Amino acid sequence: MKINVGSQDKTKVQAVKEAVELYPDLFKQPEIIGVDVVTDVLGHPKNLKESIGGGRLKEQRIHLKIASLVLV
């Protein structure tokens, strides 16, 4: 299973790897991949609404980037 992380930050990618390792029955042979994603959010979000909005935007961009890699 490929799992894409919306960051190439080594700490964030490692955190996802460690979380996935807690559920070996759920994630069979995981491949964790850091994906560079451009965001329009400057600095840190100031509230929950900004956090969720930034996360959704990042998720959409990851899907588009992966789709373009698959189509190439």
Secondary structure, 3 states (H helix, E strand, C coil): CEEEECCCCHHHHHHHHHHHHCCCCCCCCCEEEECCCCCCCCCCCCCHHHHHHHHHHHHHHHHHHHHHHHHC
